[in-house]
């Protein structure tokens, strides 16, 4: 079984300033190895802007350093 790091906990998540709005911050995957590379992670399948990242993650995710 492959353990997947949730996108919300992954160190490769970064702010996507190009599509963020005044009242909403977009986040994208910045991991070139991931199938989600350059994908906005807080948009629903229907295109709704979400406040939090709800995507499950991938096998190439890495946990953020919590130090």
N, C-alpha and C positions, 0 to 999 in steps of 0.2 A: 504494500500500500504506500503510495506517495503522499507525503504530508504536504499540504498546501498552506502557505502563509496567506492569511486574509489580506486583501489589497489595503484595507484600512491600517494594517500593521506593518506594511512593507516599506522598506527604505527607498524603493524606486519610485514611490508616488511623489509627484511634485505638482505645484500649482500651474495651471495652464492660463497664463495671463492673457493670451490672445482671445479667449472666449469668455473669460470671467466678466461678470457685470458688477455694478456698484453694490448690489445687495445679494450677490451669489458668487462664490468662488468655485471655479471648475478645477478638478484634479485629474491628472492623466498618469498613465504608466510610462516610465522612462527606462524600462528594461528591454534592451534590444533582443534578448533571448525569449521574451514572453510573447505569447500569442496575443496579448492585450497591448502590446507596444503602441504608444501614441493614442490609445483609446481613452476617452473621457470616462472616468470611473464613478462619477456621481450623476449619471443620467440613466433614467429607466429605459427599458426596451422600447417603450412608447414615446420616448423623447422628453419626458418630464425632468426638470431640473430637481435633483435631490439635495438635501442639506448635508447628508452624510454619504460616505462611500459604502455601498452595500455589496459590491462585487465580491465573489467568494475567494478569488486568488488563483494562482497557478503554481506549477511545480518548480518554477524558477524564482519565486519570491524569496526575499531575505528579510528577516525581522529587523526592525529599526534598533539601533543601539540605544539602550535605555539608561546608559550611564549619565 
